Amino acid sequence: MKKINPIILIVIVLVGGFFAFKIMSFLGCYVRLEDAERCWKLTAW
């Protein structure tokens, strides 16, 4: 098995964490407001 470059691994973790944070923010907003379009605008930008 080839060893993964540590820099590539850090980038993957950061990007994955960023998208996980965006998804959790959207879901939390949707649970409170129940307005998907408004929540999408708030969390996407």
C-alpha positions in Angstrom: 0.0 0.0 0.0 1.3 3.4 -1.0 1.8 5.9 1.7 -0.3 9.1 1.4 1.5 12.4 1.3 0.8 14.2 4.6 0.0 17.5 2.8 -2.6 15.8 0.6 -4.1 14.2 3.7 -4.3 17.6 5.5 -6.0 19.2 2.4 -8.6 16.3 2.2 -9.4 16.7 6.0 -9.8 20.4 5.7 -12.0 20.3 2.6 -14.1 17.5 4.1 -14.5 19.4 7.4 -15.5 22.5 5.5 -18.3 20.7 3.7 -19.4 18.8 6.8 -19.7 22.2 8.6 -21.7 23.7 5.7 -24.1 20.7 5.8 -24.5 20.8 9.5 -25.1 24.6 9.4 -27.8 24.1 6.7 -29.5 21.3 8.6 -29.5 23.3 11.9 -30.9 26.3 10.1 -33.6 24.2 8.3 -34.7 22.6 11.6 -35.2 26.1 13.2 -36.7 28.0 10.3 -38.1 25.3 8.0 -37.3 27.4 5.0 -34.9 25.6 2.8 -34.4 28.4 0.2 -33.5 31.0 2.9 -31.2 28.6 4.7 -29.5 27.7 1.4 -28.7 31.4 0.8 -27.4 31.8 4.4 -25.2 28.8 4.4 -24.0 28.8 0.8 -22.5 32.3 0.9 
